[in-house]
Amino acid sequence: MFIDYVNIFIKSGDGGNGMVAFRREKYVPDGGPAGGDGGKGGDIIFRVDEGLRTLMDFRYQKHFKADRGEHGRSKNQHGKNANPSIVLVPPGTVVKDKESGAVIADLTEHNEEALVAKGGRGGLGNTRFATPKNPAPEHAENGEPGIERELILELKLLADVGLIGFPSVGKSTFLSVATSAKPKIADYPFTTIKPNLGVVQSEDGRSFVLADLPGLIEGAHEGVGLGHQSYDTLNVQKYSFTLLTFQV
């Protein structure tokens, strides 16, 4: 199995600020505080979508930011909480913190979710700070900032299409043209010593994984050349995928 990975940046929403406000009613000279609390910032949630197969989309969008909570309002009105930001990932995605390397989530099942960054708490309005000694406080809290972090997304892949053939017949060249992969290309046998993966994206938005495999020669099963270790790595006997054969 192979790993497709990408680095991304996320930021959950800031909490809304609490408000300083006072009641202003006609026949209530000492109305007291009436500032509402700020709303909670939006969470960043990763959700599995079994319709996705690669991390191709993250190569074009690497920054994800949730909305901030609404500020508190007068008349003790609570600011609106921000909606969570949902990030769709394919099954088998492992989410890691880039700084520490710790695994945050291992997402495998359809619609499985993981909270990767909690939104900031909303600040308290001045109503919350009223006491018998200070019945009309003139201060409120600011909302807590959201969480910023860099993540690594790793996806264990099985190739959908494999390129097999003798050494130096153009397998790596084909991969470099059909995908954005940059395999080593040279005019001597066994330039490719381990499988290279690339993601092909079609015009209709679909994508699949293409694998460039080391060349096979007669006697590979006995260790001749590079042997067949790379093919075992692809789990050819356990899984099936399309093979494109290259010949001179």
HELIX and SHEET records of a PDB file:
HELIX    1   1 MET A   56  ARG A   59  5                                   4    
HELIX    2   2 ASN A  126  PHE A  129  5                                   4    
HELIX    3   3 LYS A  171  ALA A  178  1                                   8    
HELIX    4   4 ALA A  220  GLU A  222  5                                   3    
HELIX    5   5 GLN A  229  THR A  233  1                                   5    
SHEET    1   A 5 HIS A  63  LYS A  65  0                                        
SHEET    2   A 5 PHE A   2  LYS A  11  1                                        
SHEET    3   A 5 GLU A 148  LEU A 157 -1                                        
SHEET    4   A 5 THR A  93  ASP A  97 -1                                        
SHEET    5   A 5 VAL A 103  LEU A 107 -1                                        
SHEET    1   B 3 SER A  85  VAL A  89  0                                        
SHEET    2   B 3 ILE A  44  VAL A  48  1                                        
SHEET    3   B 3 GLU A 113  ALA A 117 -1                                        
SHEET    1   C 4 ASN A 196  GLN A 201  0                                        
SHEET    2   C 4 SER A 207  ASP A 212 -1                                        
SHEET    3   C 4 VAL A 161  GLY A 165  1                                        
SHEET    4   C 4 THR A 242  PHE A 246  1                                        
END                                                                             
